[in-house]
Amino acid sequence: MNRRIAALTIAAVAVLGLTACSGSPSATDESSTKGENSAPAEQNTDQSVADACTEAGTKVQAASQELSSLDVSAAAADPQGTVDAFSKTVDAIGAAAESVGNPEVKAAVGDVYDDFGALRDVLSKVLIDQDTSAASEMTTIMADVQESSTALSTICAG
């Protein structure tokens, strides 16, 4: 039953959330390196909101596509694989936050990252640890994901 809740949550996240910054993808081809020390040249605090949203949006959109391809029916059969796949999405959002120089957008993407990280942790508790009490946390975390995604979307739309 709790695995079913987790699978439905993953499906909801795939539909809901990662479209927040994907409204204006960039034509720029940037490689997404995951090393934390790899982006100092791109850390421009004078970066415009629009440029920052485009940069982050490209990376978040790629993460969104990967998340939408996640097989929610596999959650019961391969809970660790499901959490690992979700973790890749969380990591990609973190990389997007690190790559942005605009402080306002960086903070907003960071909030989305934090909320998705919290969701990943709860999914791990439910799917892997089979902690039934953790399932009750999903509603609050999903609301947090929605709120941070909406805040990012608002910044990027402005």
C-alpha positions in Angstrom: 0.0 0.0 0.0 2.7 2.5 0.9 4.7 1.6 -2.2 1.5 2.4 -4.1 1.5 5.8 -2.4 5.1 6.4 -3.3 4.5 5.4 -6.9 1.6 7.8 -7.1 3.7 10.5 -5.6 6.4 10.0 -8.1 3.8 10.2 -10.9 2.4 13.4 -9.4 5.9 14.9 -9.2 6.5 14.1 -12.8 3.4 15.8 -13.9 3.5 18.7 -11.4 6.7 20.0 -10.7 9.6 20.3 -12.9 7.9 22.5 -15.5 8.5 25.6 -13.2 11.5 26.8 -15.1 11.1 25.1 -18.4 9.1 27.8 -20.2 11.9 29.3 -22.2 14.6 26.8 -23.1 17.9 28.1 -24.3 19.3 27.6 -27.7 22.7 27.6 -26.1 24.3 24.2 -25.9 25.8 23.9 -22.4 27.2 20.7 -21.0 26.0 19.8 -17.6 29.0 18.9 -15.6 28.3 17.6 -12.2 31.6 18.7 -10.5 31.0 21.4 -8.0 34.3 23.1 -9.0 33.5 23.1 -12.7 31.3 26.2 -13.0 33.1 29.1 -11.4 33.4 30.9 -14.7 29.6 30.8 -15.1 29.0 32.2 -11.6 28.1 35.7 -12.7 26.2 37.6 -10.0 25.3 40.2 -12.7 23.4 37.5 -14.6 19.9 38.7 -15.5 16.9 36.8 -14.2 15.9 35.9 -17.7 19.4 34.4 -18.5 19.5 32.6 -15.2 16.0 31.1 -15.8 17.0 30.0 -19.2 20.2 28.4 -18.0 18.5 26.6 -15.1 15.4 25.9 -17.1 17.4 23.9 -19.7 18.8 21.7 -17.0 15.6 21.4 -15.0 13.7 20.5 -18.2 16.2 17.7 -18.9 15.7 16.4 -15.4 12.0 16.6 -15.9 12.1 14.5 -19.0 14.1 11.9 -17.1 11.7 11.9 -14.2 8.7 11.5 -16.5 10.3 8.4 -18.0 10.6 6.8 -14.5 8.6 3.6 -14.5 6.4 4.0 -11.4 5.2 0.4 -11.7 8.8 -0.7 -11.0 8.8 0.9 -7.5 7.5 -2.2 -5.9 9.8 -4.6 -7.8 13.0 -2.4 -7.6 12.6 0.2 -4.8 16.3 1.0 -4.7 16.4 1.5 -8.5 13.4 3.8 -8.2 15.0 5.9 -5.5 18.3 6.0 -7.4 16.6 7.2 -10.5 14.8 9.9 -8.5 18.1 10.9 -7.0 19.5 11.6 -10.4 16.7 14.1 -10.9 17.4 15.7 -7.6 21.1 15.9 -8.4 20.3 17.5 -11.8 18.3 20.2 -10.0 21.2 20.7 -7.6 23.5 21.1 -10.6 21.1 23.6 -12.1 21.1 25.7 -8.9 24.9 25.6 -8.7 25.3 26.8 -12.3 23.2 29.9 -11.9 24.8 33.2 -11.0 21.8 35.3 -10.4 21.2 35.2 -6.6 17.4 35.4 -6.8 17.1 32.6 -9.3 19.8 30.6 -7.6 17.9 30.7 -4.3 14.6 29.7 -5.9 16.2 26.8 -7.7 17.9 25.9 -4.5 14.6 25.8 -2.7 13.2 23.4 -5.4 16.3 21.3 -5.0 15.8 21.1 -1.2 12.2 20.1 -1.5 12.9 17.4 -4.1 15.7 16.2 -1.8 13.2 15.9 1.1 10.8 14.0 -1.2 13.6 11.7 -2.2 14.4 11.0 1.5 10.7 10.2 2.2 10.5 7.9 -0.9 13.6 6.1 0.4 12.0 5.7 3.8 8.7 4.3 2.3 10.1 2.2 -0.5 13.4 0.9 0.9 13.0 1.1 4.7 9.3 0.3 4.5 8.6 3.0 7.2 4.9 3.3 7.0 4.8 6.4 9.2 6.9 8.3 6.6 4.1 8.1 4.0 2.2 10.8 6.0 5.0 13.3 5.3 4.4 13.1 1.5 1.4 15.5 1.5 3.4 18.2 3.3 6.5 17.7 1.1 4.4 17.7 -2.1 2.9 21.0 -1.0 6.4 22.3 -0.4 7.5 21.1 -3.9 4.4 22.9 -5.4 5.2 26.1 -3.5 8.9 26.3 -4.4 8.2 25.4 -8.1 5.5 28.1 -8.2 7.9 30.6 -6.7 10.5 29.8 -9.2 8.0 30.0 -12.0 6.8 33.4 -10.8 10.4 34.7 -10.7 11.1 33.4 -14.2 7.8 34.7 -15.6 8.5 38.2 -14.3 
